[in-house]
């Protein structure tokens, strides 16, 4: 007689969580142009010209994670600005990768001295977008329309030549998400939620966050 094996289901639960920015959020998605350049370098092929004309508003739009359809580039900055304004008027929505938020929470609690094991936390909870406009990888950024910012950067250190980058900045922002976690796991819901604030203060998300020697992208868990 075959031995009967009982399979116990994992006790999972889902809760709504929202993080609120404590400092502006700078986003910088990989643009199609940047991905093409990496591909060309790896395959030793070359497309385009050595010095393409820089159109700041096009670069700004490329830096965003679009939840709605991203419009085409403008032929010059005036044309690109008109395209951007139309996209905003039509209800453009933007997101942020939930994996980046999760990494901040996992690493931040370590910096905050919570003592949780980072590898254990990777499988204890998962984040996803909470709105219809979001997908499994992106959660919607809620707040005022992002602004364009101009920064001087040096790729590869101070010995490299400077470049001008145009990226999107959200001056005020919130990101609502759904969190799925193991209800009777090693860490309680209260412990996991407390880790959000350590992640937001010690690590942050986006460009120039605390983890990368900046003070942007800091956040806290919304409790009100």
C-alpha positions in Angstrom: 0.0 0.0 0.0 1.4 3.4 -1.0 2.2 5.8 1.8 0.0 8.9 1.7 1.9 12.1 1.8 0.3 15.3 3.1 1.4 18.5 1.4 0.8 21.6 3.6 0.1 24.8 1.6 2.2 27.9 2.3 0.2 30.3 4.5 0.4 33.4 2.3 -1.2 36.8 2.9 -1.4 40.0 0.8 -1.5 43.6 2.3 -1.5 47.1 0.7 1.5 49.2 1.5 2.5 52.7 0.4 5.9 54.4 0.7 6.1 58.2 0.8 9.2 60.2 -0.4 11.3 62.0 2.2 13.4 63.5 -0.5 13.0 64.0 -4.3 13.3 60.9 -6.4 15.5 60.8 -9.5 14.8 58.1 -12.0 17.0 56.9 -14.9 15.6 54.1 -16.9 17.7 52.4 -19.6 16.8 54.1 -22.9 16.6 52.3 -26.2 19.7 54.3 -27.3 21.7 53.2 -24.2 20.7 49.5 -24.7 21.7 49.8 -28.4 25.1 51.2 -27.5 25.7 48.4 -25.1 24.7 45.8 -27.7 26.9 47.5 -30.3 29.9 47.4 -27.9 29.4 43.7 -27.1 28.9 42.7 -30.7 31.6 45.0 -32.0 29.1 46.8 -34.4 28.5 50.4 -34.8 25.3 52.4 -35.5 24.5 56.1 -35.6 27.1 58.8 -35.3 29.8 59.3 -32.7 28.2 62.5 -31.4 24.5 62.5 -31.7 22.7 65.8 -31.2 21.6 66.0 -27.6 17.9 66.9 -27.1 17.4 67.4 -23.4 13.6 66.7 -23.3 14.0 63.5 -25.3 16.6 62.3 -22.7 14.3 63.4 -19.9 11.4 61.3 -21.4 13.7 58.4 -21.9 14.7 58.4 -18.2 11.2 57.6 -17.1 9.6 54.2 -16.6 6.4 54.6 -18.6 3.3 52.8 -17.6 1.3 54.4 -20.4 2.7 54.4 -24.0 5.9 56.4 -24.4 5.6 59.0 -27.2 8.1 59.3 -30.0 11.1 61.6 -29.8 10.9 65.2 -30.9 13.1 66.4 -33.8 14.3 69.3 -31.6 13.7 70.5 -28.0 10.6 72.7 -28.9 9.0 69.7 -30.7 10.0 67.4 -27.8 8.5 69.8 -25.2 5.2 69.9 -27.2 5.1 66.1 -27.3 5.8 65.9 -23.6 3.1 68.3 -22.7 0.6 66.5 -24.8 1.5 63.2 -23.1 1.0 64.7 -19.7 -2.4 66.2 -20.8 -3.4 62.8 -22.0 -2.8 61.3 -18.6 0.7 59.9 -18.8 1.6 57.6 -15.9 5.0 56.5 -14.6 6.4 53.8 -12.4 9.4 52.5 -10.5 10.8 48.9 -10.5 9.5 47.1 -7.4 12.7 45.0 -7.3 14.6 48.2 -6.5 12.3 49.0 -3.6 12.7 45.5 -2.3 16.5 45.6 -2.5 16.4 48.9 -0.5 14.3 47.3 2.2 16.5 44.2 2.4 19.8 46.1 2.5 18.5 49.0 4.6 17.5 46.8 7.5 21.1 45.5 7.6 22.5 49.0 7.8 19.9 49.8 10.5 21.0 47.0 12.7 17.8 45.0 12.6 19.8 41.8 12.3 17.7 40.0 9.7 19.6 37.8 7.3 19.4 39.3 3.8 19.2 36.0 2.0 16.3 34.9 4.2 14.4 38.1 3.4 14.6 37.6 -0.4 12.0 34.9 -0.3 9.9 36.2 2.6 8.0 38.9 0.8 7.4 40.1 -2.8 6.1 43.5 -4.1 3.9 44.3 -7.1 2.1 47.3 -8.4 -1.3 48.1 -6.9 -3.0 49.8 -9.8 -4.4 48.6 -13.1 -1.8 50.8 -14.9 1.0 48.9 -13.2 2.5 45.6 -14.2 4.3 42.9 -12.2 7.6 44.8 -12.4 6.6 48.4 -12.0 4.6 50.2 -9.3 3.0 53.6 -10.1 4.5 56.8 -8.8 1.7 59.0 -7.5 2.3 62.7 -7.2 3.0 65.9 -9.2 4.3 65.7 -12.8 8.1 65.1 -12.8 10.4 67.9 -13.7 13.5 67.8 -15.8 16.9 68.2 -14.1 20.3 68.8 -15.6 23.4 67.2 -13.9 27.0 67.1 -14.7 28.4 63.5 -14.3 31.7 61.7 -14.8 31.3 58.2 -16.0 34.1 56.0 -14.6 35.6 58.4 -12.1 37.1 61.9 -12.0 39.7 61.0 -14.7 36.9 60.7 -17.3 35.4 63.6 -19.2 32.2 65.2 -17.9 28.9 64.7 -19.5 25.5 66.4 -19.1 22.6 64.2 -18.1 18.9 65.1 -18.3 16.8 63.0 -16.0 13.3 63.1 -14.4 12.8 64.2 -10.8 9.7 63.7 -8.7 9.8 66.4 -6.1 6.9 64.8 -4.1 5.9 61.2 -4.5 4.2 58.1 -3.1 4.3 54.6 -4.4 1.4 52.3 -3.5 2.1 48.5 -3.8 0.8 45.1 -2.8 3.0 43.0 -0.6 2.7 39.2 -0.5 4.4 37.5 2.4 4.5 34.3 4.4 2.1 34.9 7.2 3.6 32.4 9.7 7.2 32.8 8.5 10.4 33.7 10.3 9.5 37.4 10.3 6.1 38.8 11.4 4.2 41.4 9.4 5.2 44.1 11.9 8.9 43.2 11.6 8.7 43.3 7.8 6.9 46.7 7.8 9.4 48.2 10.2 12.1 47.3 7.8 10.6 49.6 5.2 11.7 52.7 7.1 15.2 51.4 7.6 15.4 50.8 3.8 14.0 54.2 3.0 16.5 56.0 5.3 19.6 54.0 5.0 19.4 53.0 1.3 16.7 54.7 -0.7 15.8 54.3 -4.3 16.7 55.9 -7.6 19.8 57.9 -8.5 22.0 59.6 -5.9 20.3 57.7 -3.1 22.0 57.3 0.3 23.4 53.9 -0.7 25.2 55.8 -3.5 26.5 58.7 -1.4 23.5 60.9 -2.0 20.4 62.0 -0.2 17.7 61.5 -2.9 15.1 58.8 -3.0 14.7 58.5 0.7 11.2 57.2 1.9 9.1 56.1 4.8 6.2 53.8 5.2 2.8 55.5 5.1 0.9 54.7 8.3 -1.8 57.3 8.4 
